[in-house]
Amino acid sequence: MTSTSRILELSTIISTNTQKIDTYLLVNDLPQPSFQEYGPLKVLPDGSPPELEQARIDAVEASIELQQLLQGPDSLLTPTINSTALTAIHEFKLATKVPLEGFALANNTDLQFYNFLSQYPERAKRFGGVMSSSSTAGLQALLDKFPWSSLPENGLVVDLGGSQGHVSAFLAEAIPSLKFVVQDLPEVISDTESTYRVPEAVANRLVSMEHDFFTLQPLKDVDVVVIRYIFHNWSDEYCIRILRNLIPGLKPGAKILIQDHLMPEPKTLSLAKERDVRAMDMIMLSLFNSREREEDDWKELVAKTDSRFIFESAERQAQDSASGIMVVSWQG
């Protein structure tokens, strides 16, 4: 005899109890739940039968469990956010009274995130490991949506803030004509116990280099700089500094290849995906005083940096993706 799966059991609980509530509302000519301006504050008015309140609780709890099961552990480990608290912080200007990032408050420090990590090698190591676990889809988009074949033989690609080199290794395996330099902080680059190892097949074309992207780029004649999911950690002021520090190393016509969140127009993604990307925007604001950016925001950021930077394009990496590939050229 086949037993009913937990997800089907939960869906039945939701359906059965929702039907009870819907019938009660209809029979008693009560308004349906909604978020309209004059919608009811409560689903069930005070004085409703206790069994109806229990039905509501059962439906809600089953919905939560079902959602968690269908999301899976990977999605549940990604932080989500309740916008109510941030709305209050904005409305009452609470951030001006406590001018610290959420990360600094949570860790009892006045250091910024990456400065803090530099003092705690174990945490820096764990963070580097997480950054090395990018999905293949994101890496494939980076490969597919840029004309790598247009670069000269032995062209130089700098992977800025590239952790332990997994992105450059992926690209190097696909593009044998290029050389790669992965730049990151000393505590990341020198992590000899890293769980990621650069494949031997590309080791002769990929090197790691200690570098802080808030200092001037020491390399010269760089053809492409890859910057993945770094700018969303920083406010515009710091992003501009990162870009300007690249200038001494760029050859004329060099490209800045940015893979980062590309905020969608409202209601152009599915409800779940749009909720995730809006939540991430608020998470970055609360943790780092930074944000996710729309295409116009990216254009404005580049324009404010230096007039010799030309914003060429922004393309969503997949139709339903919250991430995009932005290309900027250097005309200095």
Beta strands, then each sheet from edge to edge (+ up, - down):
strand 1: 156-160
strand 2: 179-184
strand 3: 206-210
strand 4: 222-228
strand 5: 250-261
strand 6: 309-316
strand 7: 323-330
sheet 1: 3+ 2+ 1+ 4+ 5+ 7- 6+
end
